[in-house]
Amino acid sequence: MATFVIEGGRRLSGEITPQGAKNEALQVICATLLTTEKVTIHNVPDILDVNNLIVLLSEMGVKTDHPSPGTYSFRADNIDLDYLQTEGFFKKSASLRGSVMLVGPLVARFGYALAPKPGGDKIGRRRLDTHFLGIQKLGADFIYDVERQAYEVKSEGLKGTYMLLDEASVTGTANILMASVLAKGKTTIYNAACEPYLQQLTKMLLSMGAKIEGLASNRLTIEGVDLLCGCEHTILPDMIEVGSFIGMAAMTSSELRIKNVSYPDLGLIPDAFRRFGIMVNHENDDIIVPAQEHYSIETFIDGSILTVADAPWPGLTPDLLSVFLVVATQADGSVLIHQKMFESRLFFVDKLIDMGAQIILCDPHRATVIGANRRYNLRATNMVSPDIRAGIAMLIAAMSAEGTSQIHNIDQIDRGYQDIDKRLNALGARITRI
């Protein structure tokens, strides 16, 4: 288990370019199983979750090539379905939450899939009901094997249907969408997620020959086709990295230019930071965060405490609430952070409290932060990263703290952030990987 040793109190300066989006990469790489032809994907992030998925596909028989940094080609013309029964598949698939999105493409094309109970972040229960109910409505049968803790999925041929999703799940919508593009007839998915990464998956499927209407809306209409062809696709920059870098600049009183952010796809993120009093300047397709010694959290119009909560797109992504929470610890003012989706994602605040932050954990979903306005700095401490997003929030806290901190279990951070220590050290941070 690797560890970061962070010397706090160092200011950053310079330019940084966000990696390709992790959440999009997992979706579009799974979609390569839908065709026998070559699919080339650019701007693929070099992170653990994505690399593990590529290895998993390769062992299933997908021909993969890596001609240049960030570019991969995939050709799924000779899939070994027997591999799904092996211990290797179970181990790799169960450790990778994104592997659940293999179910839709596999059952659509081959009529069979196996889904071990997935792992991933320790942030509470993450429902798979939306995935499975949607694919069941298309005509697939799910059988749960208690002994192997896996779902066996079979179909004699998927058929289009109307469905109203019980929640606007991003990965659930992606899984059902990938299954429906090869189903017979018309499928309507209502209450579909419409995040930019889901829009990107839709655009990729359209370029492969799928027939989909309703791009960027919460109602998708799909007319199934018999075959899909190959394509080229470029992944968007990762909005979570962009938000993380804004938070780092604010907490360390640093000036940063974040390059090529695809600003129209950031949604509420820039304005949410502005409500914390952080200057976020937009120039061409870059974001410039000037050095600020102080920033003040707004109140609502009636003077009540600001509440920052996650919501389905175009609401604020839940993946950045951990960053907003740590940024608030050094702001002037108070804020209520309401993490609606995951009941355990705020439990890392006990370490921030150990560092001197004034935080009241109201319940598993809500925390009130009383900003210090830099009257005192956070103190260095030792921490263990429970998940990707808490891990990056801990790193931001440690970078702003007085003294030297350690973060253990940084494999969790590596799952979502490419060479984060090297990239930040190039800006002036001092992070040592042990």
matplotlib code that plots the C-alpha trace (Angstrom):
import matplotlib.pyplot as plt

x = [0.0, 1.6, 1.7, 2.0, 4.2, 3.1, 5.0, 2.3, 2.3, 3.8, 2.3, 1.7, 2.2, 2.0, -0.3, -1.9, -4.0, -6.7, -6.6, -9.3, -12.5, -12.5, -16.2, -16.5, -13.6, -15.1, -18.4, -16.9, -14.3, -17.1, -19.0, -16.2, -17.7, -20.7, -18.9, -16.5, -14.8, -11.9, -12.7, -10.0, -10.3, -8.2, -7.4, -7.7, -6.5, -3.6, -5.3, -5.8, -9.6, -9.2, -6.0, -7.6, -10.7, -8.4, -6.6, -9.9, -11.1, -7.8, -8.1, -11.6, -10.2, -10.4, -7.4, -6.0, -3.3, -1.7, 0.0, 0.6, 0.1, -3.6, -4.7, -6.0, -7.6, -9.9, -11.3, -13.7, -14.1, -13.2, -14.5, -13.9, -17.1, -15.6, -13.2, -16.2, -16.2, -12.6, -11.2, -9.2, -12.4, -14.1, -11.2, -10.6, -14.3, -15.3, -12.5, -13.6, -16.9, -17.1, -17.1, -20.9, -21.2, -19.9, -23.3, -25.3, -22.9, -22.3, -26.0, -26.9, -24.4, -23.9, -27.0, -24.9, -23.1, -21.8, -21.5, -19.7, -20.8, -18.6, -16.2, -14.8, -15.1, -16.1, -18.8, -21.9, -24.3, -24.4, -27.5, -27.4, -31.2, -31.5, -29.0, -30.7, -34.3, -33.7, -32.0, -34.6, -37.3, -35.4, -35.9, -32.9, -33.1, -31.0, -30.1, -28.2, -25.6, -25.3, -22.2, -20.3, -21.9, -22.5, -25.4, -25.8, -27.6, -29.1, -31.3, -32.6, -32.8, -33.4, -36.6, -37.2, -39.6, -40.7, -39.1, -39.2, -36.0, -36.4, -33.4, -31.4, -28.3, -25.4, -23.9, -27.4, -28.5, -25.2, -25.6, -29.3, -28.4, -25.6, -28.0, -30.8, -28.9, -28.8, -32.3, -35.1, -37.5, -37.9, -36.7, -37.7, -35.7, -37.4, -35.7, -32.4, -29.2, -27.9, -24.4, -21.8, -20.1, -23.4, -23.8, -20.3, -21.3, -24.4, -22.3, -19.9, -22.8, -24.3, -21.0, -21.0, -24.3, -26.8, -30.1, -30.7, -32.8, -32.9, -29.2, -28.7, -32.2, -33.8, -35.7, -33.8, -35.4, -33.5, -34.3, -32.3, -30.0, -28.5, -24.8, -22.6, -19.4, -16.1, -15.3, -12.9, -13.8, -12.1, -12.8, -13.6, -11.3, -12.2, -14.5, -13.7, -10.0, -10.8, -12.8, -10.0, -7.4, -9.6, -9.9, -6.1, -5.4, -7.8, -6.6, -2.9, -3.4, -1.9, -2.4, -3.1, -4.1, -6.1, -5.8, -8.4, -11.2, -14.1, -15.8, -19.3, -19.3, -18.5, -22.0, -22.4, -18.9, -17.3, -20.3, -20.3, -16.7, -17.6, -20.3, -17.4, -15.8, -13.2, -12.3, -12.6, -11.8, -12.6, -10.2, -10.6, -11.0, -8.8, -9.7, -7.4, -7.6, -5.7, -3.9, -6.3, -5.4, -9.1, -12.4, -15.9, -18.8, -22.1, -25.3, -28.7, -30.7, -32.5, -29.3, -29.5, -26.5, -25.5, -26.3, -24.3, -25.9, -25.4, -28.1, -28.5, -27.1, -27.4, -27.1, -23.8, -21.8, -21.6, -17.9, -16.8, -18.6, -15.6, -13.5, -16.0, -16.1, -12.3, -12.1, -14.8, -12.6, -10.4, -13.2, -14.8, -18.3, -20.2, -21.8, -23.9, -22.7, -25.5, -24.3, -27.6, -26.4, -23.9, -24.4, -20.7, -18.9, -18.6, -17.1, -13.6, -14.3, -13.1, -9.5, -10.2, -11.4, -8.2, -6.4, -8.2, -11.1, -14.4, -16.9, -20.1, -21.2, -24.9, -25.7, -24.3, -25.4, -24.8, -21.9, -21.7, -18.4, -17.5, -14.7, -11.6, -10.8, -7.1, -7.0, -5.2, -4.0, -4.8, -2.4, -0.5, -1.7, -1.7, -4.7, -6.0, -7.9, -11.3, -12.2, -11.0, -12.8, -12.1, -8.5, -8.1, -9.8, -7.3, -4.5, -5.7, -6.0, -2.5, -1.0, -2.4, -1.6, 1.4, 3.9, 4.2, 1.3, 0.9, -1.9, -2.0, -3.9, -3.2, -4.1, -7.6, -6.4, -4.5, -7.7, -9.0, -6.0, -3.2, 0.4, -1.1, 2.1, 4.3, 2.0, 1.6, 5.3, 5.9, 3.8, 5.7, 4.1, 6.3, 4.7, 6.8, 5.4, 6.5]
y = [0.0, 3.3, 6.5, 10.2, 12.4, 16.0, 19.1, 21.6, 25.4, 25.6, 27.8, 26.6, 28.4, 27.7, 25.8, 22.4, 20.5, 18.1, 14.5, 12.8, 12.2, 8.9, 8.5, 8.9, 6.7, 3.7, 4.1, 4.5, 1.7, -0.7, 0.4, -1.0, -4.4, -3.5, -3.9, -6.2, -3.3, -1.1, 1.7, 4.3, 6.5, 9.5, 11.4, 8.2, 8.9, 6.8, 5.8, 2.6, 2.1, 2.7, 0.6, -2.3, -2.2, -2.2, -5.3, -7.0, -6.4, -7.7, -10.9, -11.3, -11.4, -7.7, -6.7, -3.6, -1.3, 1.7, 3.6, 6.9, 8.4, 8.8, 6.9, 3.3, 1.2, -1.7, -4.5, -7.0, -9.4, -12.6, -12.5, -15.5, -15.8, -18.8, -16.3, -14.9, -18.1, -17.8, -16.7, -14.0, -12.4, -12.6, -11.0, -8.2, -7.5, -7.5, -5.0, -2.5, -0.8, 0.3, -3.3, -3.4, -1.5, -4.6, -6.2, -4.0, -4.5, -8.2, -9.2, -7.0, -8.6, -12.1, -12.7, -13.5, -11.6, -12.3, -9.5, -10.2, -7.9, -4.9, -3.1, 0.4, 3.2, 2.7, 5.3, 3.3, 1.3, 2.1, 0.7, -1.5, -1.8, 0.8, -1.1, -4.4, -3.4, -1.5, -4.4, -6.8, -4.7, -5.2, -8.9, -10.2, -12.7, -12.0, -14.9, -14.2, -16.9, -16.6, -18.8, -16.8, -13.5, -12.8, -12.0, -14.2, -12.5, -14.3, -13.2, -14.8, -11.4, -8.0, -6.1, -2.4, -1.1, 2.0, 2.5, 5.1, 4.9, 5.0, 7.3, 9.3, 7.0, 7.9, 4.5, 2.9, 5.0, 4.2, 0.5, 0.5, 2.7, 0.4, -2.6, -0.9, 0.1, -3.5, -4.4, -5.1, -2.2, 1.1, 1.8, 4.9, 5.7, 8.4, 10.0, 9.3, 10.9, 13.6, 14.4, 15.5, 12.1, 10.4, 12.8, 11.8, 8.1, 8.9, 10.8, 7.9, 5.4, 7.7, 7.8, 3.9, 3.9, 3.8, 5.6, 7.7, 10.8, 13.1, 13.9, 16.1, 15.5, 13.2, 11.2, 9.1, 7.3, 4.5, 2.5, -0.7, -1.6, -5.0, -3.9, -1.1, 0.0, 1.3, 5.0, 7.5, 9.3, 11.9, 12.0, 15.3, 16.7, 15.6, 18.1, 16.7, 17.3, 20.9, 21.4, 19.8, 22.2, 25.2, 24.0, 23.5, 27.0, 28.5, 26.6, 27.3, 30.9, 30.1, 31.4, 28.6, 28.4, 25.3, 24.6, 23.3, 22.6, 22.4, 25.2, 24.7, 21.2, 22.3, 23.3, 24.8, 24.1, 27.5, 29.4, 27.2, 28.1, 31.8, 31.5, 30.6, 34.0, 32.3, 34.2, 31.8, 33.7, 32.3, 33.0, 31.2, 27.6, 28.1, 28.9, 31.2, 31.2, 34.3, 34.1, 35.0, 35.4, 35.5, 34.4, 34.8, 32.4, 34.0, 33.7, 33.2, 36.4, 36.2, 36.0, 32.3, 30.0, 28.8, 25.2, 23.3, 20.1, 17.5, 16.8, 15.1, 17.1, 20.0, 20.1, 20.0, 16.7, 14.8, 14.0, 17.5, 18.0, 16.6, 19.3, 22.1, 20.9, 21.2, 24.5, 25.9, 25.2, 28.3, 30.5, 33.5, 32.3, 29.1, 26.5, 23.4, 20.6, 18.2, 14.9, 13.4, 10.4, 8.5, 8.1, 7.5, 10.0, 12.6, 10.4, 11.5, 14.8, 13.4, 13.7, 17.4, 18.0, 16.4, 19.0, 21.8, 22.4, 23.5, 21.0, 19.6, 16.3, 16.6, 13.2, 10.8, 13.2, 16.7, 18.6, 22.2, 24.0, 27.1, 28.7, 29.9, 32.8, 31.8, 32.9, 29.6, 27.0, 23.4, 21.1, 18.3, 14.7, 11.1, 10.0, 7.0, 7.6, 5.8, 6.7, 8.7, 11.9, 12.0, 11.2, 14.3, 16.4, 15.1, 15.9, 19.5, 19.8, 18.5, 20.8, 23.8, 22.6, 23.5, 20.7, 17.3, 15.0, 11.4, 9.9, 6.1, 3.9, 6.3, 3.6, 5.1, 8.5, 6.8, 5.2, 8.6, 11.0, 10.5, 11.0, 13.6, 13.8, 14.5, 17.0, 19.0, 18.8, 20.5, 23.4, 23.8, 21.2, 18.8, 15.4, 12.2, 8.8, 6.0]
z = [0.0, -1.1, 0.8, 0.0, 2.2, 1.7, 2.9, 3.4, 3.0, -0.4, -3.1, -6.6, -9.9, -13.6, -16.0, -15.7, -18.2, -16.9, -17.9, -19.9, -18.0, -16.0, -15.9, -19.7, -20.4, -18.5, -20.5, -24.0, -23.5, -22.5, -25.7, -27.9, -27.2, -29.4, -32.7, -34.4, -36.1, -34.8, -32.4, -31.6, -28.5, -27.8, -24.5, -22.4, -18.9, -17.5, -14.2, -12.4, -13.0, -16.7, -17.1, -15.2, -17.5, -20.6, -19.2, -18.4, -22.0, -23.4, -21.4, -22.8, -26.3, -27.3, -29.4, -27.9, -29.2, -27.6, -30.5, -28.6, -25.1, -24.4, -27.6, -27.6, -30.3, -29.6, -31.8, -30.2, -33.1, -31.2, -27.6, -25.4, -23.3, -21.4, -19.8, -17.9, -15.8, -14.7, -11.4, -13.1, -14.5, -11.2, -9.3, -11.8, -12.4, -8.7, -7.9, -10.6, -10.2, -13.8, -14.9, -14.4, -17.6, -19.5, -18.9, -21.4, -24.4, -23.7, -23.3, -26.3, -28.6, -27.2, -25.1, -22.1, -19.3, -15.9, -13.3, -10.0, -7.2, -7.8, -5.5, -5.7, -3.3, 0.4, 0.3, 1.2, -0.8, -4.5, -6.1, -9.2, -9.4, -12.2, -14.4, -13.9, -14.0, -17.3, -18.9, -17.6, -19.3, -22.6, -22.1, -20.2, -17.3, -14.2, -11.8, -8.7, -7.7, -3.9, -3.7, -6.3, -5.4, -9.1, -11.4, -14.5, -17.3, -20.3, -23.3, -26.4, -28.0, -26.5, -27.5, -27.4, -24.8, -22.8, -19.4, -16.7, -14.6, -10.9, -10.6, -13.2, -12.7, -15.1, -15.3, -15.2, -18.2, -20.0, -19.5, -20.7, -23.6, -24.8, -24.5, -26.3, -29.5, -30.6, -29.3, -31.8, -32.2, -30.4, -26.8, -24.8, -21.7, -19.6, -16.6, -18.3, -17.0, -19.4, -18.0, -20.5, -20.3, -21.1, -24.0, -25.2, -25.1, -27.1, -29.7, -30.0, -30.5, -33.1, -35.0, -34.8, -36.6, -33.7, -34.0, -31.0, -30.4, -27.4, -27.0, -23.8, -22.6, -20.0, -22.6, -25.0, -28.0, -29.6, -32.7, -32.6, -35.4, -36.4, -36.5, -35.4, -37.1, -35.8, -35.1, -33.6, -30.4, -28.2, -24.4, -22.7, -20.0, -16.5, -14.9, -11.4, -12.0, -13.1, -9.9, -7.8, -9.3, -8.6, -5.0, -4.7, -6.0, -3.4, -0.5, -1.2, -2.2, -5.6, -9.1, -11.6, -15.2, -16.0, -19.7, -22.2, -19.7, -22.2, -20.3, -21.7, -20.2, -16.7, -15.9, -12.4, -11.2, -11.9, -10.4, -7.3, -6.6, -7.2, -4.5, -2.1, -3.1, -5.3, -8.5, -11.5, -14.7, -18.1, -20.9, -24.3, -23.1, -20.0, -16.4, -14.5, -10.7, -9.2, -5.9, -3.1, 0.6, 1.6, 0.1, 1.5, 1.2, 0.1, 2.0, 0.4, -0.4, 2.9, 4.8, 5.7, 5.4, 2.0, 1.2, -1.4, -2.5, -5.3, -7.9, -11.3, -14.2, -14.8, -11.0, -9.2, -9.4, -6.1, -7.0, -6.1, -2.7, -0.8, -2.5, -1.7, 1.9, 2.4, 0.6, 3.0, 6.0, 5.2, 3.8, 5.6, 6.4, 6.9, 4.5, 4.8, 2.5, 1.7, 0.1, -1.0, -3.0, -0.8, 2.9, 3.8, 1.7, 4.4, 7.1, 6.2, 7.9, 11.2, 9.8, 8.8, 12.4, 13.7, 11.5, 13.2, 10.9, 12.4, 11.0, 12.5, 11.0, 11.3, 9.9, 7.3, 4.5, 5.9, 7.3, 8.4, 7.9, 9.9, 7.9, 9.7, 7.2, 7.6, 11.2, 11.7, 9.3, 9.2, 11.1, 9.5, 10.3, 9.1, 7.1, 5.1, 1.9, 1.9, -1.7, -4.7, -4.0, -0.2, -1.1, -3.3, -0.6, 2.0, -0.4, -0.8, 3.0, 3.5, 0.8, 2.7, 6.2, 8.4, 8.6, 6.9, 6.5, 5.3, 3.3, 3.1, 0.7, -2.2, -4.7, -4.2, -5.5, -8.3, -9.4, -10.6, -10.9, -13.3, -11.9, -9.5, -7.4, -10.4, -12.0, -8.8, -8.0, -11.3, -10.1, -6.8, -4.5, -2.5, -2.5, -2.1, -3.0, -0.7]

ax = plt.figure().add_subplot(projection="3d")
ax.plot(x, y, z, "-o")
ax.set_aspect("equal")
plt.show()
